[in-house]
């Protein structure tokens, strides 16, 4: 059992990548082409994949205010308000209040134009994504929408007047699961069915993603053979698919059901892809729990995450208590932010009692 | 005498060729309008059944239509969207300049109105805008095809008659 260790990225091996000499994705790539995976991008992907989509005036303001190489967590553009750049420990409001910080207030037209670009000028093709309140752009970055909502005749809630865009910069930590793989390995060459528990922002999805990659690539030193992996990615956070193509490295043997409800998706992926390992994020509720149990009973290993700060807390919820005490999950990982995101509080066998 | 005859034939021939050229230009215009109809119908299918992203839909529509209109659609598709960092409206004018004068004025006006609505509305509304453009093109095409025969014949005859008139005046 390991505790208090911060998950750190470690190179396990490289997947072959396909880049232009300057590292940029060719402009003539179609949606079906694979975007090269990267390791812990920081500034690089923000500059390459997000900044070109914002209007020139806003982009110049951001580049003027931010030293090159600054890691960026989010970019928030709100109509009529100064642009806000969210960094890991603070944020910068482009309100002209300090020397070196320009005043950049986004206009409604600039928001509309940015929205048009991030939707690939295809709002009609992304209506369901817009109804969900966010879309994924190449690179796996998510753009959340805010504004005036309206309830449609079919009962769905849609944002009619988008007045704010929140770009969340994607970060995949390749190797996040490498140090835990040996402890999570099962007897048959696959990872054991594992439940990852953590509060928000502590790295459970990051870890899950890397465990999918490890399952797909294999890890001989941990006794893990390459497996077919099925990922049910309801909120498009594990693989962050764009045009159906994963933007994060989930391994070479992954089939992803993007934006599919978990309970239904688990059954679908079991029938359609016949995976050795199934992964899903944030199980919550009885329906999800039953689907997970059915998948495990069907012979698949399930890697799943759940909100919580401890296993004891999970046992207080009926659906998760049942999953734990009935022995569906063999292993557990508990994460926290005690020493920063990815702090491992517990990794080992799932306690039954 | 022989020279006069040769000269007269040259003048009449040149004028007749000019008349035929005008008739051919009219025929090309009709062809481009038909290609525009095909391109718009293809675009409607791509949006309606495939929900294909607009840049790819425009390229597919352009490849199906061919001609100057097809080239315009392909240029717009290649340059717009998330990879080109530009909207269809941004690229329309530059793409029009590259395809030259081959696209009839009516087609340019119709497309100029349509690009303002492309990719900015929901599925039903988007199809409605495209269908409105298709109806407009069909209506114009019907009247243009009806007039075509008359006008083409008139241009050809005018060419020959102008040549003959010039010969008579010169002689």
Contacts between the chains, C-beta under 8 A, distances in Angstrom:
chain1	res1	chain2	res2	distance
A	25	B	83	8.0
A	27	B	83	5.0
A	27	B	84	6.5
A	28	B	78	6.9
A	28	B	83	7.1
A	29	B	83	6.3
A	30	B	56	6.5
A	31	B	53	6.4
A	31	B	56	6.9
A	52	B	85	5.2
A	53	B	82	7.0
A	53	B	85	6.7
A	112	B	120	7.8
A	113	B	87	6.8
A	116	B	87	5.2
A	116	B	119	6.1
A	116	B	120	6.2
A	117	B	81	7.6
A	117	B	82	5.9
A	117	B	85	6.3
A	117	B	86	7.8
A	117	B	87	7.0
A	118	B	82	6.7
A	119	B	82	8.0
A	119	B	119	7.0
A	120	B	53	4.5
A	120	B	54	6.6
A	120	B	55	6.5
A	120	B	81	4.6
A	120	B	82	4.4
A	120	B	119	7.7
A	121	B	53	7.5
A	121	B	54	4.4
A	121	B	55	6.7
A	121	B	80	5.7
A	121	B	81	5.2
A	121	B	82	7.8
A	121	B	87	5.7
A	121	B	88	5.9
A	121	B	118	6.6
A	121	B	119	3.4
A	121	B	120	7.9
A	122	B	52	7.9
A	122	B	53	4.2
A	122	B	54	4.5
A	122	B	55	7.9
A	122	B	57	7.9
A	122	B	81	7.6
A	122	B	119	5.3
A	123	B	119	5.8
A	123	B	120	5.8
A	123	B	121	6.2
A	123	B	122	6.6
A	123	B	126	7.6
A	124	B	47	6.1
A	124	B	51	7.1
A	124	B	119	7.3
A	124	B	121	6.6
A	124	B	122	5.7
A	124	B	123	4.3
A	124	B	125	7.8
A	124	B	126	4.2
A	124	B	127	7.9
A	125	B	47	7.8
A	125	B	51	4.5
A	125	B	52	7.0
A	125	B	53	5.5
A	125	B	54	7.7
A	125	B	123	7.9
A	127	B	122	5.5
A	127	B	123	6.0
A	137	B	82	6.8
A	138	B	82	6.6
A	243	B	53	7.7
